[in-house]
């Protein structure tokens, strides 16, 4: 129970420190346990270029679950999230590096937040 309270407090503090994006791009990938460290390294390498060079990019988070790995991207608009999927950073750099690690095609979804 104590850890749940700590996690909730951390969530509240984090929410207060950052504005909520208007759009989320969720990329869910099936990656084996032995390849997850390599996938995390790709995330770390491209996180800052994503935030500093992609129009409308506001945040990026790596979510690791037992069944998959997700990268949640925050954008200002749906149009900028869609444009990112066509960008050289995504198609030439990130997909080229992550592609060999996929056990299945990734599930890519765009959501709007109200």
C-alpha positions in Angstrom: 0.0 0.0 0.0 2.9 2.3 0.8 4.3 1.9 -2.7 0.9 2.6 -4.2 0.7 5.9 -2.3 4.2 6.8 -3.4 3.4 6.0 -7.0 0.2 8.1 -6.9 2.1 11.0 -5.4 4.7 10.8 -8.1 2.0 10.7 -10.7 0.3 13.8 -9.3 3.6 15.7 -9.1 4.6 14.7 -12.6 1.2 15.7 -13.9 1.5 19.2 -12.3 4.9 19.8 -13.7 4.1 19.0 -17.4 1.3 20.2 -19.6 -0.9 17.5 -21.1 -0.4 17.0 -24.8 -3.5 17.3 -27.1 -2.5 14.2 -29.1 -0.8 10.9 -28.3 0.9 8.6 -30.7 1.2 5.1 -29.2 3.6 2.6 -30.8 3.2 -0.9 -29.3 5.9 -3.4 -30.2 6.3 -7.1 -29.5 10.0 -7.5 -28.6 11.5 -10.6 -26.9 13.0 -10.2 -23.4 16.6 -10.7 -24.8 16.1 -7.7 -27.2 14.5 -5.3 -24.9 17.7 -3.7 -23.7 18.6 -3.0 -27.4 15.1 -1.5 -27.9 15.6 0.7 -24.8 18.9 1.9 -26.1 17.2 3.0 -29.4 14.6 4.9 -27.3 17.4 6.6 -25.3 19.4 7.5 -28.4 16.5 9.1 -30.3 14.5 10.7 -27.4 16.3 14.0 -27.5 16.4 14.4 -31.3 12.6 13.6 -31.3 11.9 16.3 -28.7 14.2 18.9 -30.2 13.6 18.5 -34.0 10.1 17.1 -34.6 7.4 19.8 -35.0 4.9 19.7 -32.2 6.7 17.0 -30.1 6.0 17.6 -26.4 7.0 14.4 -24.6 8.1 10.8 -25.1 7.9 7.9 -22.7 9.0 4.3 -22.8 6.5 1.8 -21.2 7.7 -1.8 -20.7 5.1 -4.5 -19.9 5.5 -8.2 -19.7 3.7 -8.7 -23.0 5.1 -5.7 -25.0 7.0 -2.5 -25.2 5.2 0.8 -25.9 6.5 4.2 -26.7 4.0 7.0 -26.0 4.7 10.3 -27.8 2.9 13.5 -26.9 2.1 16.0 -29.6 0.3 19.3 -29.9 -1.9 18.2 -32.9 -2.9 15.1 -34.8 -1.4 16.5 -37.9 2.1 16.7 -36.3 1.8 13.2 -34.9 0.9 11.9 -38.4 3.7 13.9 -40.0 6.2 12.3 -37.6 5.3 8.9 -38.9 6.5 10.1 -42.3 9.6 11.8 -41.1 13.2 10.7 -41.8 13.9 10.4 -38.1 11.1 7.8 -37.8 11.3 5.9 -41.1 15.0 5.9 -41.7 16.5 6.0 -38.3 14.2 4.6 -35.6 12.4 1.9 -37.7 15.6 0.8 -39.3 17.2 0.2 -35.9 14.1 -1.3 -34.2 12.8 -3.3 -37.2 15.1 -6.3 -36.7 13.9 -6.6 -33.0 10.2 -6.9 -33.9 8.5 -10.3 -33.4 5.3 -8.9 -35.1 4.3 -5.7 -36.9 4.0 -2.8 -34.4 0.5 -1.5 -33.6 0.5 2.3 -34.2 -2.4 4.4 -33.0 -3.1 8.2 -32.7 -5.4 9.4 -29.9 -6.7 12.9 -29.1 -7.0 14.0 -25.5 -9.9 16.2 -24.3 
